[in-house]
Amino acid sequence: MIAALALFLCCQLLGETLAVLLQLPVPGPVLGMIFLFVWLLARGGPQESERRTAAGLLQHLPLLFVPAGTGVLLHLHRLADEALPIAVALIVSTLLGLAVAGLTLAWFSRRRSSAHTQQ
């Protein structure tokens, strides 16, 4: 478990370091997840200890939302000041996401049906 946690944290540290040093617009933890993914691909998948450690972290994932919830409550006045742009952004992004998902599904359905008709 300690080795798996060390691997996870080293990947995050590497991502954070690169994001800061290269002034990348991507958050360090996202880069760390990419590094972890590439590492696991190169090794042929996670080992059992990494699976158990990840399952344990996921089991307690709701605890990680407590600081975020506290931050939201701390800056509630800012959210109230920007309520209209936030609401518009949420609605537009939701509609765009639904449209893209629907169009992708339709494209894959047409592609699949044309592949079946050719056989």
N, C-alpha and C positions, 0 to 999 in steps of 0.2 A: 504494500500500500504506500509506503514512504517513497519507494522508487517511482511509482506511478505519479504520485503527487509532485515529486521533484521534476519529472518529465513535463507534466502539465504546466508547472510554474516556470520552468526554463523556456518552454515555447512561448509563454506569455511575456517573459522578460525579454527574450530575443525580439519579439514583435514590437514591444514597447520601445526598446532601445532603437530599433531601426526607424520606427515612426518619428521619434524625437530627433535622432541624428540626421535623417534625410528630410525632415519636415514634411512628411507625407500627410495627405488629407485623410488617410485611413487610420482608424483607431488601432493602437497597439494590440489589444486583445484579439481583434479580427485578424491581424497579421499572424499572431500567435496560433490561432486556430488553423490558419492555412498551413503554417509550419508543422503543426501537429498532424494534420491530415496527410501532408506529403510524407512525413516520417512514418506514419502508419501504413501508407501505401507502399513505401519502400520495403517495409518489413513484412508485408503480407497480411496486415491486420493487427488488431490489438491483442496483447497477451491476456491471459486470464486475470492477472492482478490489475491490469489497466481497466478491464471490463468491470471488475468488482468495485474499483475506486470510482469510476465514472458513475456506476449505478448508485453508490453511496452519496456522491455529490448531487445527483439528480433527485434522490429521495429527499434531500434537505434543501432543494432549490428555492422553495417559497421563503426561506429565511433570508435569502439574498435580496429579496424585494423589499425588505424592511427599510434599509437605508434609502432606497429610491423613493419609497412612499413618504419617508420623513422629509426628503428634499422637496418633494412636491408640496407638502404641507407648509414647509418653510417659505417657499416662494409662491404661495397661493395668490398673493396680490398681483404678481407678475402675470400669472395665468389669467386672472380676471381682466387685467388690462389688455391682454392680447387674445381674448376669447373669440372674437370674430375671425381673425386670420387663422387661428388654430382650428376652429370649426370648419372653415372653408377648406383648409388643407386636408383635414381628416376626411371630409365628404368627397372631395375631388380624388384623393389618392385611393379611397375605397372603391369609387366608381371605376377609376382607371384600372385598378387591380382586378376587379370583377370582369371588366371588358377584356383585358389581356388574357385572363384565365379562360374565359369563354371562347375567345378567338383561337387560342392555343388548342383547346379541347376540340373545337370544330375542325381545325386543320389536321390534328392527329386522327380524328375519326374519318375524315375524307381520305387521308393517306392510308389508313388501315383497310378501309373498304375497297379502295382501288387495288391494294395489294392482294386482297382475297379474290377479287374478280379476275385478276391476271393468272391465278393458279389453276 
